[in-house]
Amino acid sequence: MKPGPNAQLLAADPNHSAWVSANAGTGKTHVLIDRITRLLLSGVKAEKILCLTFTKAAAAEMENRLHDRLGEWAAAEPADLKYKLHRLLDREPTKKEYARGQRLFAEIIDAPEGLKIRTIHAFCESLLGRFSLEAKVAPNFQVMDERRATKLRMECKNQILHLSLSHTSTALTQAMNHMAGVVNENGFSRIMAELDLSRGRLADITKSHGNLDSLIYSTRKILGLSTSTTRTDIIKSASSLSPMGKDALVMACEVLAGGTKNELERANKIRTWLNANSSTREMRFLEEYVPIFLTQKWLPRAPNGLITQNLANAEPNALSTLLEEQARIYEVGEALKGITIAENTAAVLVIGDALFNTYEALKTARGLIDYDDLISKAAALLSDKAGVSWVHYKLDGGIDHIL
């Protein structure tokens, strides 16, 4: 819908469900105030309307502006009040609406709890306090401010570091040792900070997969790896050549030996690797054999980096053999990258899971919840899966409209 007076009138009509998106200062709060007052004029009691905002400042502004409007209506001259109501409703007000408009200010003042204009967090806190048993939170829970939550998260980090040092065979210890070989102290701090910010999403993803092991397996599956595939397995398989493949490379080396000095050197390297025993080939695969075909960035070398153009034109079979071997080594390199990603991801997931579980355990033991908990636990309480329909019944007893 295009912006304009008609759009605002339609959005302010409580008979329509409206989503309003606009820049600051364009009248969003004005539309909300109009919507509330139209609900009140239609006969809805003030205590049965719930208004949720993101900030305390927005809640206070809405409440002040609503009280100012209703106060003006209470003191307005008859003609002036009719004019204001006509502008609000875009039609002549009925006698009932006019009479109600005069006394709305007094009704809101006399309402037991007044009009419920609250922040989302304040509403969730009151909801959890009222239904703490159903929400599975401590009846006397305390909401942590950000400073206390940061302090608690630092305590969690210290705890998992201590656990990883005191138990040498746990998955957490192995994950910590792995990360120590991948990143320095600053890099590890950044990873911990990212895990801290993403612990809720990580917990949701883990839950959706059933458990942490299933999540780790899923990441390996996406990378085309089995649960048992290791770096050693890939290198061992890559170092084992079929007799046909080995013979073809030997013939290519004979061709290279008749070329330039660099080609002769390349032929000698390939021969040396081919003639070594299996354990030596595995040991020298990454450092000596892979660089023959791939760059430092694990990308295929240009064909003239394998064999000169003149020699390739004279011996096309040699070029074909070298390119086939290069393609095979490149695929091995991609598999090794997949293993690296899988191992790093698994380590991060194990550490993140330990961080989340420790944080949750500390909160539970101390009867604490944070701002994220307020939203997630209130949403779970109100969801259909919660199985507490009577909570909805009791809540609906005081609320007819939510804005």
C-alpha positions in Angstrom: 0.0 0.0 0.0 1.3 3.4 -0.9 1.9 5.9 2.0 -0.6 8.6 2.6 -3.6 9.7 4.7 -5.8 6.9 3.4 -3.1 4.3 4.2 -2.8 5.6 7.8 -6.6 5.5 8.2 -6.7 1.9 7.1 -3.8 0.9 9.3 -5.5 2.6 12.3 -8.7 0.6 11.8 -8.6 -2.1 14.4 -10.8 -4.3 12.2 -7.8 -4.8 9.9 -4.6 -6.6 10.7 -1.8 -4.2 9.6 1.9 -4.3 9.2 3.4 -0.8 9.1 6.9 -0.2 7.9 8.2 3.4 7.5 11.1 5.7 8.3 11.5 7.5 11.6 9.2 10.5 12.0 6.6 9.4 9.4 3.8 8.8 11.9 4.0 5.1 13.0 3.4 6.0 16.6 0.6 8.3 15.6 -1.1 5.3 13.8 -0.7 3.2 16.9 -2.3 5.8 19.1 -5.2 6.2 16.6 -5.6 2.4 16.6 -5.7 2.2 20.4 -8.2 5.1 20.7 -10.5 3.6 18.1 -10.5 0.3 20.0 -11.4 2.2 23.2 -14.1 4.1 21.4 -15.6 0.8 20.1 -16.1 -0.3 23.7 -13.0 -2.4 24.4 -11.9 -1.9 28.0 -8.4 -0.4 28.6 -7.2 -3.4 30.6 -7.9 -5.7 27.7 -5.5 -4.1 25.3 -1.9 -5.0 25.2 0.7 -2.8 23.5 4.3 -4.1 23.0 7.3 -2.0 22.1 11.0 -2.6 21.8 12.2 0.1 24.2 11.1 1.8 27.4 11.3 5.1 25.7 8.8 4.1 23.1 6.5 2.7 25.7 6.7 5.9 27.7 6.1 8.0 24.6 3.0 6.0 23.6 1.6 6.2 27.1 2.2 10.0 27.4 0.8 10.7 23.9 -2.3 8.6 24.6 -2.9 10.3 28.0 -2.5 13.7 26.4 -5.0 12.9 23.7 -7.6 11.5 26.0 -7.0 14.4 28.5 -7.7 16.9 25.6 -10.9 15.0 24.7 -12.1 15.2 28.3 -11.6 19.0 28.5 -12.6 19.7 24.9 -15.7 21.8 23.8 -18.4 19.7 22.2 -17.8 21.0 18.7 -14.0 20.6 19.1 -14.4 17.0 20.3 -16.7 16.1 17.4 -14.1 17.5 15.0 -11.3 15.5 16.6 -13.4 12.3 16.5 -14.4 12.9 12.9 -10.7 13.2 11.9 -9.9 10.0 13.7 -12.8 7.9 12.3 -13.1 9.6 8.9 -16.8 10.0 9.5 -19.3 11.5 12.0 -19.0 10.0 15.4 -22.1 8.3 16.9 -23.6 9.6 20.1 -22.3 6.6 21.9 -18.8 7.2 20.5 -19.0 10.9 21.5 -20.1 10.1 25.0 -17.4 7.5 25.4 -14.7 9.8 24.1 -15.5 12.3 26.9 -15.0 9.7 29.6 -12.2 7.6 28.3 -9.5 9.5 30.2 -11.3 8.8 33.5 -11.8 5.1 32.6 -8.1 4.6 31.9 -7.2 6.3 35.2 -9.7 4.1 37.1 -8.7 0.8 35.3 -7.0 -1.7 37.7 -3.8 -1.9 35.7 -4.5 0.8 33.2 -3.6 0.4 29.5 -0.8 -2.3 29.2 1.9 -0.6 27.2 5.1 -2.5 27.9 8.4 -3.5 26.3 8.6 -7.0 24.9 11.0 -8.0 27.7 8.8 -6.6 30.4 5.8 -8.4 29.1 7.7 -11.7 28.9 9.1 -11.3 32.4 5.6 -10.7 33.8 4.3 -13.7 31.8 7.0 -16.0 33.1 6.5 -14.7 36.7 2.9 -15.5 36.5 3.3 -19.0 34.9 6.8 -19.9 36.2 5.9 -23.6 36.8 4.5 -24.0 33.3 7.5 -22.2 31.8 9.9 -24.4 33.8 11.7 -21.5 35.4 12.5 -20.9 39.1 9.5 -19.1 40.7 11.9 -16.5 42.1 14.0 -16.1 39.0 16.1 -13.0 38.4 16.7 -11.3 35.1 20.4 -10.6 34.4 21.4 -7.3 33.0 24.0 -7.3 30.3 26.9 -6.6 32.7 26.0 -9.6 34.9 25.5 -11.8 31.9 28.9 -10.9 30.5 30.5 -11.8 33.8 28.7 -15.1 33.9 29.8 -15.9 30.3 33.4 -15.2 31.3 33.0 -17.6 34.2 31.7 -20.2 31.7 34.8 -19.8 29.6 37.1 -20.2 32.5 35.2 -23.4 33.6 35.5 -25.1 30.2 39.2 -24.2 30.0 39.7 -25.8 33.4 37.8 -28.9 32.4 39.8 -29.3 29.2 43.0 -29.1 31.2 42.0 -31.4 34.0 40.6 -34.2 31.8 43.0 -35.4 29.1 40.8 -37.8 27.1 37.5 -35.9 26.7 36.1 -34.6 23.5 36.4 -31.1 24.9 40.1 -31.6 25.6 40.7 -32.9 22.1 38.7 -30.0 20.6 40.7 -27.5 22.6 44.0 -29.1 21.5 42.9 -29.0 17.9 42.0 -25.3 18.0 45.3 -24.6 19.7 47.1 -25.9 16.6 44.9 -23.9 14.3 44.6 -20.4 15.8 46.6 -18.2 18.1 45.4 -16.7 21.4 43.7 -13.7 19.7 42.0 -16.0 17.1 40.8 -18.3 19.9 39.3 -15.3 21.7 37.4 -14.2 18.6 36.1 -17.7 18.2 34.9 -17.8 21.8 33.2 -14.4 21.3 31.4 -15.6 18.2 30.3 -18.8 20.0 29.1 -16.7 22.9 26.9 -14.6 20.5 25.6 -17.6 18.6 25.1 -20.0 21.5 21.3 -19.8 21.1 21.4 -20.6 17.4 24.0 -23.4 18.0 21.7 -24.9 20.6 18.7 -24.8 18.2 20.7 -26.4 15.4 22.0 -29.1 17.7 18.5 -29.8 19.0 17.1 -30.0 15.4 19.7 -32.7 14.6 18.9 -34.7 17.7 22.4 -34.4 19.4 25.9 -33.0 18.9 27.2 -36.2 17.3 24.4 -36.1 14.7 25.2 -32.5 13.9 28.9 -33.3 13.4 28.0 -36.2 11.2 25.7 -34.0 9.1 28.5 -31.5 8.5 30.8 -34.4 7.3 28.0 -35.7 5.1 27.6 -32.3 3.4 31.3 -32.3 2.7 31.1 -35.8 1.2 32.9 -37.5 4.0 32.0 -40.6 6.0 32.1 -40.7 9.8 35.3 -42.7 9.7 37.3 -41.0 6.9 40.5 -39.4 8.2 43.3 -37.4 6.7 45.5 -40.5 6.8 43.0 -42.5 4.9 42.8 -40.0 2.1 46.6 -39.7 1.8 47.0 -43.5 2.0 44.5 -44.0 -0.8 46.0 -41.3 -2.9 49.5 -42.8 -2.6 48.3 -46.2 -3.9 48.5 -46.3 -7.7 47.2 -48.9 -10.0 49.8 -50.7 -12.2 48.3 -49.1 -15.3 48.4 -45.6 -13.8 52.0 -46.1 -12.6 53.1 -47.4 -16.0 51.6 -44.4 -17.7 53.4 -42.0 -15.4 56.7 -43.8 -15.9 56.3 -43.4 -19.7 55.4 -39.7 -19.2 58.6 -39.3 -17.1 60.7 -40.8 -20.0 59.2 -38.1 -22.2 59.9 -35.4 -19.7 63.5 -36.6 -19.3 64.2 -35.7 -22.9 63.0 -32.1 -22.4 64.3 -29.0 -20.6 66.3 -29.0 -17.3 63.1 -28.3 -15.4 61.3 -31.1 -17.1 64.1 -33.5 -16.3 64.0 -32.4 -12.6 60.2 -32.9 -12.6 60.6 -36.4 -14.1 63.1 -37.3 -11.4 60.8 -36.2 -8.7 57.9 -38.2 -10.0 60.1 -41.3 -10.5 61.6 -41.0 -7.0 58.1 -40.9 -5.5 56.8 -43.7 -7.7 59.7 -46.0 -6.8 59.5 -45.4 -3.0 57.7 -47.9 -0.8 54.1 -47.3 0.3 55.0 -45.7 3.7 57.5 -43.4 2.1 55.1 -42.3 -0.6 52.5 -41.5 2.1 55.0 -39.6 4.1 56.3 -37.5 1.1 52.9 -37.1 -0.6 52.1 -33.6 0.6 55.5 -32.1 0.7 57.1 -33.6 -2.5 54.5 -35.0 -4.8 51.5 -32.6 -4.6 53.7 -29.5 -5.4 54.6 -31.1 -8.8 51.0 -30.7 -9.9 49.4 -28.0 -7.7 50.4 -24.5 -6.6 50.8 -23.4 -3.0 47.1 -22.4 -3.0 46.3 -26.0 -4.1 45.2 -24.9 -7.6 46.2 -26.9 -10.8 49.3 -25.6 -12.4 49.0 -24.4 -16.0 49.7 -27.2 -18.6 53.0 -25.6 -19.5 54.0 -25.9 -15.8 53.9 -29.7 -16.3 55.3 -30.0 -19.8 56.5 -27.5 -22.4 54.2 -26.9 -25.4 56.7 -28.3 -27.9 57.1 -31.5 -26.0 53.4 -31.8 -25.4 52.7 -31.4 -29.2 55.2 -34.1 -29.9 54.0 -36.4 -27.2 50.3 -35.8 -26.6 49.9 -39.0 -24.5 52.4 -37.7 -22.0 50.4 -34.4 -21.6 47.2 -36.4 -21.2 48.7 -38.6 -18.5 50.1 -35.6 -16.6 46.8 -33.8 -16.8 44.9 -36.8 -15.5 47.2 -37.2 -12.6 46.9 -33.5 -11.9 43.1 -33.8 -11.8 43.4 -36.8 -9.4 45.7 -34.9 -7.1 43.4 -31.8 -7.2 40.5 -34.0 -6.1 42.6 -35.4 -3.3 43.4 -31.8 -2.3 39.7 -30.9 -2.2 39.0 -34.0 0.0 41.8 -32.9 2.4 40.3 -29.4 2.5 37.0 -31.1 3.4 38.6 -33.0 6.2 40.2 -29.8 7.5 36.8 -28.0 7.5 35.1 -31.0 9.1 37.7 -31.2 11.9 37.7 -27.5 12.6 33.9 -27.4 12.5 33.7 -30.4 14.9 36.1 -28.7 17.3 34.1 -25.5 17.3 30.8 -27.3 17.8 32.2 -29.3 20.7 33.5 -26.1 22.4 30.3 -24.2 21.6 28.2 -27.0 23.0 30.2 -27.1 26.2 30.0 -23.3 26.5 26.2 -23.4 26.1 25.7 -26.3 28.6 27.9 -24.7 31.2 26.2 -21.3 30.8 22.7 -22.9 31.1 23.8 -25.0 34.1 25.1 -21.9 36.0 21.9 -19.9 35.2 19.7 -22.7 36.4 21.7 -23.3 39.6 21.4 -19.6 40.4 17.9 -19.0 39.3 18.9 -16.5 36.6 17.6 -15.9 33.1 18.9 -13.5 30.4 17.1 -11.3 27.9 17.2 -14.0 25.3 15.6 -16.4 27.7 12.7 -14.1 28.3 11.8 -14.2 24.6 12.5 -17.9 24.0 10.8 -19.2 27.2 7.8 -16.9 26.7 7.4 -18.0 23.1 7.6 -21.7 24.2 5.0 -21.1 26.8 2.6 -19.6 24.4 3.3 -22.1 21.6 0.9 -24.9 20.7 3.6 -27.4 21.7 3.6 -26.2 25.2 0.4 -28.1 26.0 -0.9 -25.5 28.4 -4.0 -24.2 26.7 -5.3 -23.0 30.1 -2.5 -20.5 30.2 -4.0 -19.0 27.0 -7.4 -19.0 28.6 -6.2 -17.2 31.7 -4.2 -14.8 29.7 -7.0 -14.0 27.3 -9.2 -13.2 30.3 -7.4 -9.9 30.5 -6.4 -9.2 26.9 -8.7 -8.8 23.9 -6.3 -7.1 21.5 -2.6 -7.1 20.9 -0.9 -4.2 19.1 
